């Protein structure tokens, strides 16, 4: 799947329509702007199968557009292969983390490093809360957290 010498990151949340597609789009733009997009495999997925095939939430897409970022992501559920092909699986909250760790145990050759994306936040906001039942401001907060975390993550991996 990945090119030799490439790195890979999978961003994960519960439904793959709010937080993880924002994180994926933010990280993809950063990698592109830094001229390293060709060295990365970047995707996002869900722990649940609720939204499989759906586009990201309109409010999330509007938030990304406001910042000059486009996303054409289609929601998907985490697969067993993801645990063997991605270097990093970066999730949004403790619930995602425990679900991913549970799924990883069922995969013999799981090599992915499962972490909270918020563990990279210089402002120490560990949890990226689901904005689904929130307001446009909540989506903006998710975007800002993703920018901080992805900036630090990219810096550590470049």
RAKA-V912163 format. One record per residue. N is the residue number from 1. NEAR is the number of other C-alpha atoms within 12 Angstrom. Layout:
<<N;NEAR> <N;NEAR>>
//
This chain:
<<1;16> <2;19> <3;14> <4;11> <5;14> <6;20> <7;28> <8;38> <9;41> <10;46> <11;54> <12;47> <13;49> <14;38> <15;35> <16;41> <17;43> <18;49> <19;49> <20;55> <21;48> <22;52> <23;53> <24;47> <25;39> <26;41> <27;43> <28;38> <29;29> <30;30> <31;29> <32;19> <33;15> <34;17> <35;14> <36;23> <37;24> <38;21> <39;22> <40;32> <41;30> <42;40> <43;39> <44;45> <45;47> <46;40> <47;39> <48;23> <49;19> <50;18> <51;23> <52;22> <53;18> <54;22> <55;24> <56;36> <57;31> <58;23> <59;28> <60;41> <61;31> <62;22> <63;33> <64;35> <65;19> <66;15> <67;19> <68;14> <69;26> <70;24> <71;32> <72;24> <73;29> <74;24> <75;35> <76;31> <77;31> <78;37> <79;25> <80;24> <81;22> <82;38> <83;31> <84;28> <85;28> <86;34> <87;29> <88;32> <89;44> <90;49> <91;46> <92;48> <93;29> <94;25> <95;23> <96;36> <97;28> <98;20> <99;24> <100;40> <101;27> <102;17> <103;25> <104;27> <105;18> <106;16> <107;19> <108;13> <109;15> <110;25> <111;21> <112;29> <113;25> <114;35> <115;32> <116;36> <117;45> <118;35> <119;26> <120;29> <121;25> <122;19> <123;16> <124;16> <125;22> <126;24> <127;30> <128;42> <129;31> <130;35> <131;30> <132;25> <133;13> <134;17> <135;16> <136;23> <137;18> <138;22> <139;35> <140;31> <141;27> <142;40> <143;38> <144;27> <145;35> <146;46> <147;35> <148;29> <149;38> <150;39> <151;28> <152;23> <153;31> <154;34> <155;16> <156;10> <157;19> <158;19>>
//
